[in-house]
Amino acid sequence: MAELTVADVLVALDTRYPPANAADWDAVGLVCGDLGDRVTAVRFAVDPVLAVAEEAIADGVDLLVTHHPLFLRPVNGVPTTDPRGLVAHRLLRAGVGLVVAHTNADMARPGVSDALAAAVGLAGEATPLEPLPGPALDVLAVYVPRTAAEGLRAALGAAGAGELGDYSDASFSVDGTGRFRPGPGAHAAAGEVGTLAAEDETRVEVVLPPTRRAGVLAAMRAAHPYEEVAFNLLEMVRSPGRTGVGRVGQLPAALPLHAFADRVAAALPSTAAGIRYAGAPDRPIRRVAVSGGSGDSLLAAAAAAGADVFVTADLRHHPASGFVQPTSPGRDRPALVEATHWASEWPWLPVAARLLADDLRAAGRPVPRIDVSALVTDPWTGTAGR
């Protein structure tokens, strides 16, 4: 088996965390490294800081995968007088590559918020707080003689129609009667010129991505016995998909807020800032919304989802204060549980490491040593006055 390269790992990561799903302001993908370099050890970490880079170099890691970008904003240079430049120099000199999976990993399923949901004890599958639109699809309905329906279905499938998630060759058919009157210039496959014909026909429906319209329509015409093909081609409204930002789900049983906050504290790696919550300590908690990382922008989505509590990080004073203030009767907003940014995203690391191993194995590629950095890289190192 050929040795594993940076390119192999990048393909696996990009497949699971498509860069196209990253926010337009984000900087994801390969930051440094040669696509052809051999990979024998991969390490996952939240932050590409110097301590993480030096730990990876000391441990013989070839490729570092971090959640946060090293260069989120454009730079004019990478001198070692800049902390980010110093990290880049250390990695490059040691021959260690760096790959970033940031908001594309936030959007993915399973992604950052799925890992947080599992860590705090949500049961079953959690759904996105703000889902991305599902795939763009057309629906094509073709009217074909019953005797030719099977061949038409096969031709449409071969051209790329009928794919739904992990399924292919999906179609729906219903039988009926087609009526038409061939004109003087017609070369009719059925019926006679000037006479109303009634033929046993099948309506075959398939879905297809808009990018395959031309190919599917060409295959339809080539496989259809009629010179004039009757069909409908409609663009479907994009429904909410299964991926997106944040997650909402249920606890197996209700807990008072203070006990749920204790559960969150026990589930996440410890930091100096710990866990804090806002709300009545004995408020019952069952429906839980989560978002790894900064969650200010999802406060309204958590309330709209009917959550009893929203677990996230980096909540600013004014949005949080206004959110937990009393409202009209019967419209209680979720309580808040706040972790540090780093701690709320760390549970994704072991999940991503396991999935990378699974994906490489499924692709028939060598599986290197894959591990997770245990360094606490939250910037806050202590508290005082408590």
Helices and strands as residue ranges (DSSP letters): H 6-16, G 19-21, E 29-32, E 41-45, H 50-58, E 63-66, H 83-94, E 97-100, H 103-107, H 112-119, E 123-127, E 130-133, E 138-145, G 146-148, H 149-158, E 172-180, E 197-208, G 210-212, H 213-223, E 230-235, E 240-245, E 247-256, H 257-267, E 276-278, E 284-294, G 296-298, H 299-304, E 309-313, H 317-324, E 335-339, H 341-345, H 348-362, E 369-372
